[in-house]
Amino acid sequence: MPVLLFLIDTSASMNQRTHLGTTYLDIAKGAVETFMKLRGRDPASRGDRYMLVNFEDVPFGIKAGWKESHATFMTELRNLQATGLTTIGQSLRTAFDLLNLNRLVTGIDNYGQGRNPFFLEPAIIIAITDGNKLTSSGGVQDELQLPLTTPLPGSELTKEPFRWDQRLFALVLRIPGSASVEPEPLGGVPPDDSPITPMCEVTGGRSYSVFSQRMLNQCLESLVQKIQSGVVINFEKTGPDPPPLEDAPAEVVKSGPQPWHCCHKLIYVRPNPKTGVPIGHWPIPEAFWPDQNSPTLPPRSAHPHIRFSCLDAEPMVIDKVPFDKYELEPSPLTQYILERKSPHICWQVFVCNSAKYSDLGQPFGYLKASTALNCVNLFVMPYNYPVILPLLDDLIKVHKFKPTLKWRQSFENYLKTMPPYYIGSLRKALRIMGAPNLLAENMEYGLSYSVVSYLKKLSQQSKIEYDRLIASVGKKPPSETGIQVRWRGGGISLAQRRDFIQQLQSLTGDAPALPMELNPKEFQGFHLALLNKGLKPQSFRNPYDIPRSHLLDQLTRMRRNLLNTTVCNLRGQDSDQLHSVPVAQMGNYQDFLKAAPQPLRDVDPEQPKRLHTFGNPFKLDKKGMMIDEADEFVTGPQNKGKRPGDNNNNMQGGGPKRRRCMSPLLRMGRAYTPPVTPPANLIINHLNQNHYDSDSEADHPSGPDDHQENHAASDPQDFRHRDEEENRRPREGELLLGSDGGVEMVLVDNQPPRYLTPAALKKHIHNETMKVNNELRVLITKEIRKPGRHYEKIFLLLKDIQGTLDTRLIFLQNIIKEAARFKKRVLIEQLENLLEEIHSRSNNMNHVDTL
């Protein structure tokens, strides 16, 4: 799974515009998107991991790391801004540390145990810059220098900041600001002469000098082809040159070093087609002999130095003995070997100081051209394979896996010359061959106890640093709201001296009033507000940080602060600019809430919580509110848009409920209609049709006292019905009989019905009763669940139960069941006593009613 890390130059020089009308930073963003599209054509791109680093300080420069998604990568890429310095050395060190952070945890570097090419994590770093001077806070640098100090644990075990499976490629933008008349040169893209080029070549990459959009696309296509799984190795010739071949044409012998004598190229490590992971058996030896008494490990170079001897040798391969085969990247060395056309001859390879008593070491493999003469392969074999392979061949063919004493002595002599870290690989190979018992299980691997414990400690520290860096990715640098004014103490400021004011009067002609009292400690710890929120704190404000369009305004403010001698009116900004917010940030209320301090808890947690809704901070949470019964009774569907003939249907309970006003004052003057004067006979006929006419009233005469007593003793329900009958008025569509026997229509405005029908009223009362009982059930259940035996509140709540006797009994039985769930035995006994008391009361009332 290759890692593709983009290092984008975000210095201020990336804002320069090209003849295309876009800035260098826009071109860099477009180049990244184009690269991802080109890479997406390859099916192997599904496992790619993308990272993004810019030129900000650590950790703010890491925009997308190990845990960020593709969407986060694209968002951070679009939000990059070119403000800063060209600190490419620090940014490169940040990129390498980010890639190397997890290597000690996974153990793929395998320090002191040989280099395994099949343990790799290929990474491509693509730096896009403009190639200008390297600027930093310390000045301008001519050469690229990476910081020597790094927080990465275990960085001292490798001399270089990079590893052998990490390569750096640089796209140096040289697109001019004006269109060039000269035609573009054909052919490949030349390397650039910027300071980043040597760094690219050291890691096994290269730089591209881009002069046009066409060359940029060509470079991107070339970079897509560079994404290969492999490691970089230094090949260097040792000994004399090979003799010329007999059948080859006579060549001119060139004196001095040749290009193929020393090559710095990649070997391809192909993944297994079945598992998708590279598989290998033998390591490349270390450049030192491990000492069990050494407390530390010597630092290794990032790229192993492999020397090859040009003496012809026979390639050795034995059945059942595994070996590793790696293809070399095309180079002058591969070209020279292929031109010799000797596929049956190999050149042995060595690592200096890998043996115990030899400077050159013993051969661990060989270089050999393929049979088809289309590539050169590196064969990695067991260490000192010319000795061990014949022994293993005799073991298989001659001894039939039953070694003799002489063979064992030869095998033990070989083990003494083999580096001890080869024991694990040799044991696996013998197990594959079918001879697993040739090596003892207690053989040492060559590392001291202090080195092993140190490597474990480094692994734990790397894990902690990895988690810390992952948590810090994505955080924004803290924005400084102002510049701290340093208090020097002592006397009064120069601008507040009396003689200085007099000098200003002679120059300007103004006579500002002197302050009555001057307090020199008035501005201790004072902050000046800044126009640009991104400026870092400094002693005084830099005049070059002020935009050109704000210079006149700044001069006006400085003049006002200088000439205004009142102490409390010192301003660094206009009052309207202090509270100005960009339109794009006005809706980020959630970000404001996240940055706000945690509020204190509410004193009463049962009160409804206010919703922090942007635009309406007074909105309440309706889920936790207690609604009054009268308010709930008033709220309901409006009876709007009804036809005149639909009122009778609504009275029967089929339609929406009629709303009833709870205030008697509003009820008296509710149905106001325009005055209509009907004939006298019509009024008489209407009165004769009433339920209580004058005849019935004459049959039952009563005085005022009797009427008052009857009114007080009457049932409220009866009084309500009588009140409805007394206030009954003709509705629209109601027919009345006149004196002439004809039918006349009383014109009254269309009004909604004022009272509920008995069925609807009964249903409404039942709903209200159920609602109140449900709320009581919730409160009583909470009290039951509380620990202790304080049940007074439960019996107070039980007194508020509404409904008929059966409803109350069922409610009480449910409460007893709830108390049984929590094994409240005392409460159950008290509730059962209450239940029996209610039963006895109901029986007594029924007995009285029968009498």
Residue pairs with C-beta under 8 A, 6 or more apart in sequence:
1 47
1 48
1 49
1 121
2 47
2 48
2 49
2 122
2 123
2 124
2 227
2 229
3 48
3 49
3 51
3 99
3 121
3 122
3 123
3 124
4 39
4 48
4 49
4 50
4 51
4 123
4 124
4 126
4 227
5 50
5 51
5 52
5 53
5 95
5 98
5 99
5 123
5 124
5 125
5 126
6 32
6 50
6 51
6 52
6 53
6 77
6 126
6 128
7 53
7 54
7 88
7 91
7 92
7 95
7 125
7 126
7 127
7 128
8 25
8 28
8 29
8 32
8 52
8 53
8 54
8 55
8 77
8 80
8 128
9 24
9 25
9 28
9 54
9 55
9 82
9 86
9 88
9 127
9 128
9 129
9 130
10 25
10 54
10 55
10 56
10 80
10 81
10 82
10 83
10 84
11 55
11 82
11 84
11 85
11 86
11 87
11 130
11 132
11 135
12 82
12 83
12 84
12 85
13 24
13 82
13 86
13 130
13 132
14 23
14 24
14 25
14 28
14 82
14 129
14 130
15 23
15 24
15 25
15 82
16 23
16 24
16 130
16 177
17 23
17 177
18 24
18 27
18 175
18 176
18 177
19 175
19 176
19 177
19 178
19 179
20 27
20 175
20 213
22 30
23 82
24 82
24 130
24 173
24 175
25 80
25 81
25 82
27 173
27 175
27 213
27 216
28 128
28 171
28 173
29 77
29 78
29 80
31 128
31 171
31 216
31 220
32 77
32 128
33 77
34 217
34 220
35 126
35 220
35 223
35 224
36 50
38 220
38 221
38 224
39 45
39 48
39 224
39 227
42 224
42 227
49 66
50 64
50 70
50 73
51 62
51 64
51 65
51 66
51 68
51 73
51 95
51 98
52 62
52 63
52 64
52 73
52 76
52 77
53 61
53 62
53 63
53 91
53 94
53 95
53 98
54 61
54 63
54 80
54 91
55 61
55 84
55 85
55 86
55 87
55 88
55 90
55 91
56 84
56 477
57 90
57 477
58 90
58 94
59 469
59 472
59 473
59 475
60 475
60 476
60 477
61 91
61 94
62 94
62 98
62 469
62 472
62 473
63 73
63 76
63 77
63 80
63 473
63 474
64 72
64 73
64 76
64 473
65 98
65 469
65 470
65 473
66 98
66 101
66 102
66 466
66 470
67 470
67 473
68 76
68 473
68 474
72 474
83 534
85 135
85 136
85 137
86 129
86 132
86 133
86 134
86 135
86 136
87 134
87 135
87 136
88 127
88 129
88 134
88 144
88 195
88 196
89 134
89 136
89 141
89 144
89 145
89 146
89 147
90 136
90 146
90 147
92 125
92 127
92 144
92 146
92 161
92 168
92 199
93 146
93 147
93 150
93 161
95 125
96 125
96 146
96 161
96 162
96 166
97 150
97 151
97 152
97 155
97 161
98 469
99 121
99 123
99 125
99 163
99 166
100 152
100 155
100 161
100 163
101 152
101 462
101 465
101 466
101 469
102 462
102 466
103 109
103 121
103 163
103 462
104 153
104 154
104 455
104 458
104 459
104 462
105 459
105 462
105 463
105 466
106 121
107 119
107 459
108 116
108 119
108 120
108 121
109 119
109 157
109 158
109 163
110 116
110 119
110 283
111 154
111 157
111 297
111 300
111 455
112 286
112 290
112 297
112 421
112 446
112 447
112 451
112 455
113 283
113 286
113 421
113 445
113 447
114 283
114 284
114 285
114 286
114 419
114 421
114 422
115 164
115 283
115 284
115 285
115 286
115 304
116 280
116 283
116 284
117 230
117 231
117 267
117 269
117 278
117 280
117 284
117 324
117 326
117 380
118 269
118 278
118 279
118 280
118 324
120 164
120 165
120 229
120 230
120 231
120 269
120 278
121 165
122 165
122 166
122 227
122 228
122 229
122 230
123 165
123 166
123 167
124 166
124 167
124 169
124 205
124 223
124 226
124 227
125 166
125 167
125 168
125 169
125 203
125 205
126 169
126 170
126 171
126 223
127 168
127 169
127 170
127 171
127 196
128 170
128 171
128 173
129 170
129 171
129 172
129 173
129 194
129 196
130 172
130 173
130 174
131 172
131 173
131 174
131 192
131 194
131 196
131 209
133 140
133 141
134 140
134 141
134 142
134 143
134 144
134 195
135 141
141 195
142 195
143 195
144 195
144 196
144 198
144 199
146 161
150 161
151 465
152 462
152 465
153 458
153 461
153 462
153 465
154 458
154 461
154 462
155 161
156 299
157 297
157 299
157 300
158 299
158 300
158 301
158 302
159 299
159 300
159 301
159 302
160 202
160 301
160 302
162 168
162 203
162 302
163 302
164 231
164 232
164 233
164 302
164 303
164 304
165 230
165 231
165 232
166 203
167 203
167 204
167 205
167 226
167 232
167 266
168 196
168 199
168 200
168 203
168 205
169 200
169 205
169 206
169 207
169 208
169 223
169 226
170 192
170 194
170 196
170 197
170 200
170 205
170 206
170 207
170 208
171 207
171 208
171 210
171 216
171 219
172 192
172 194
172 196
172 207
172 208
172 209
172 210
173 210
173 216
174 192
174 209
174 210
174 211
175 210
175 211
175 212
175 213
176 211
180 211
184 211
184 212
184 214
184 215
189 208
189 209
189 210
189 215
189 218
189 219
189 222
190 208
190 209
191 197
191 206
191 207
191 208
191 209
192 207
192 208
192 209
193 209
194 207
196 207
197 206
197 207
200 206
200 207
201 264
203 232
204 232
204 264
204 265
204 266
204 303
205 226
208 215
208 219
208 222
210 216
210 219
228 266
228 268
228 329
229 268
229 269
229 270
229 271
229 278
230 266
230 267
230 268
230 269
230 326
230 329
231 266
231 267
231 269
232 264
232 265
232 266
232 303
233 264
233 265
233 266
233 267
233 303
233 304
233 306
234 262
234 263
234 264
234 303
234 304
234 305
234 306
235 262
235 263
235 264
235 265
235 306
235 307
235 308
235 333
236 261
236 262
236 305
236 306
236 307
236 308
237 260
237 261
237 262
237 307
237 308
237 310
238 307
238 308
238 309
238 350
238 360
239 309
239 310
239 311
240 310
241 258
241 310
242 310
242 311
242 312
242 340
244 250
244 251
245 340
245 341
245 342
248 340
258 332
258 336
259 332
260 331
260 332
260 333
260 335
260 336
263 331
263 332
263 333
264 303
265 328
265 329
265 331
265 333
266 328
266 329
267 326
267 327
267 328
267 329
267 378
268 326
268 327
268 328
268 329
269 278
269 280
269 326
270 278
270 327
271 277
271 278
272 278
272 279
280 324
280 380
281 322
281 323
281 324
281 380
281 425
281 428
281 429
282 322
282 323
282 324
282 364
282 365
282 380
282 381
282 382
282 383
282 422
282 425
283 380
283 421
283 422
283 425
284 304
284 306
284 351
284 364
284 380
285 351
285 354
285 361
285 364
285 383
285 419
285 422
286 300
286 351
286 354
286 419
286 421
287 300
287 301
287 304
287 305
287 351
287 352
287 353
287 354
288 298
288 353
288 354
289 353
289 354
289 355
289 356
289 419
290 419
290 420
290 421
290 446
290 447
291 446
291 448
292 444
292 446
292 447
292 448
293 448
294 448
294 451
295 448
295 450
295 451
296 450
296 451
296 454
297 451
304 351
305 351
305 352
306 349
306 350
306 351
307 349
307 350
307 351
307 352
307 360
308 347
308 348
308 349
308 350
308 367
309 347
309 348
309 349
309 350
309 363
310 347
311 347
311 348
312 342
312 345
312 346
312 347
313 345
313 346
313 347
313 348
313 366
314 344
314 345
314 346
315 344
315 345
315 346
315 366
315 368
315 379
316 381
316 385
316 386
316 389
317 323
318 389
318 392
318 393
318 396
319 396
320 396
320 432
320 433
320 434
321 382
321 389
321 392
321 429
321 433
322 429
322 432
323 365
323 379
323 380
323 381
324 379
324 380
325 377
325 378
325 379
325 380
326 377
326 378
326 380
327 375
327 376
327 377
327 378
328 334
328 367
328 375
328 376
328 377
328 378
333 376
334 375
334 376
337 347
337 367
337 369
337 376
338 369
338 373
338 374
338 375
338 376
340 369
341 369
341 373
342 369
343 368
343 369
343 370
343 371
343 373
345 368
346 366
346 367
346 368
346 379
347 366
347 367
347 368
348 363
348 365
348 366
349 363
349 364
349 365
349 366
349 367
349 378
350 360
350 361
350 362
350 363
350 364
351 361
351 364
352 359
352 360
352 361
353 359
353 361
354 361
354 362
354 364
354 383
354 419
355 361
355 362
355 384
355 417
355 419
356 417
357 417
362 383
362 384
362 387
362 417
363 381
363 384
363 385
363 386
364 380
364 381
364 382
364 383
364 384
364 385
365 378
365 379
365 380
365 381
365 385
366 378
366 379
366 381
367 376
367 377
367 378
367 379
368 376
368 377
368 379
369 375
369 376
369 377
370 376
370 377
381 389
382 388
382 389
382 418
382 422
382 425
382 426
382 429
383 418
383 419
383 422
384 414
384 417
384 418
387 414
387 417
388 414
388 418
391 407
391 410
391 411
391 414
392 433
394 407
395 401
395 403
395 407
395 433
395 435
396 433
399 407
401 434
401 435
403 411
403 438
411 438
418 426
419 446
420 443
420 444
420 445
420 446
421 445
421 446
421 447
423 439
423 443
423 445
424 445
426 439
427 436
427 439
430 436
430 438
430 439
479 533
479 534
480 530
480 533
480 535
480 536
480 537
481 527
481 529
481 530
481 533
482 527
482 528
482 529
482 530
482 572
483 527
483 528
483 530
483 535
483 537
483 538
483 539
483 540
483 541
484 525
484 526
484 527
484 537
485 523
485 526
485 527
485 528
486 539
487 521
487 523
487 524
487 525
489 520
490 520
491 520
492 518
492 520
493 520
494 500
495 562
495 565
496 515
496 518
496 565
498 514
501 512
501 514
501 565
504 510
504 512
504 563
505 511
505 512
508 563
510 563
512 563
512 564
512 565
513 565
514 565
515 565
515 566
515 567
518 567
519 567
522 567
522 568
523 570
526 570
528 541
528 572
529 572
529 573
529 578
530 541
530 572
530 573
531 546
531 547
531 550
531 573
531 577
532 545
535 541
535 545
546 554
553 574
557 571
557 572
557 573
557 574
560 571
561 570
561 571
561 572
564 570
587 614
589 612
589 614
593 612
602 609
608 620
608 621
608 624
608 625
608 626
609 621
609 624
610 617
610 618
610 619
610 620
610 621
611 619
611 620
611 621
613 619
626 775
629 768
629 771
629 772
630 662
632 768
632 771
633 660
633 662
633 764
633 768
634 659
634 661
634 662
636 656
636 657
636 659
637 656
637 657
639 650
639 655
639 656
639 658
639 659
639 752
639 753
642 650
642 750
642 752
644 732
644 733
644 750
645 733
646 655
647 731
647 732
647 733
647 753
649 655
650 656
650 658
650 753
651 658
651 753
651 757
652 757
652 759
653 757
653 759
653 760
653 763
657 756
657 760
657 764
658 752
658 753
658 754
658 755
658 756
658 757
658 760
659 752
660 754
660 755
660 756
661 667
661 670
661 754
667 754
670 754
671 729
671 751
671 754
673 748
673 749
673 751
674 749
676 746
676 747
676 748
678 686
678 744
678 746
679 738
679 739
681 738
681 739
682 736
682 738
682 739
682 744
682 746
684 739
685 736
685 737
685 738
685 739
686 730
686 736
687 693
687 694
690 725
690 728
691 725
692 725
702 710
711 719
714 722
724 755
729 748
730 736
730 746
730 748
731 748
731 751
731 753
732 748
732 749
732 750
732 751
734 746
735 743
735 744
735 745
736 743
736 744
736 745
736 746
737 743
737 744
738 744
756 764
768 802
769 802
769 803
769 807
772 800
772 802
773 801
773 802
773 803
773 807
773 811
776 797
776 798
776 800
776 801
776 811
777 811
777 814
777 815
779 797
780 794
780 797
780 798
780 815
780 818
781 818
783 791
783 793
783 794
783 797
784 794
784 815
784 818
784 819
784 822
784 824
784 827
785 822
789 826
789 827
791 826
791 827
791 830
794 815
794 827
795 830
795 834
798 812
798 815
798 834
801 807
801 808
801 811
801 812
803 811
805 838
805 842
808 838
809 835
809 838
809 839
812 831
812 834
812 835
812 838
813 835
815 831
816 828
816 831
816 832
816 835
819 827
819 828
819 831
820 828
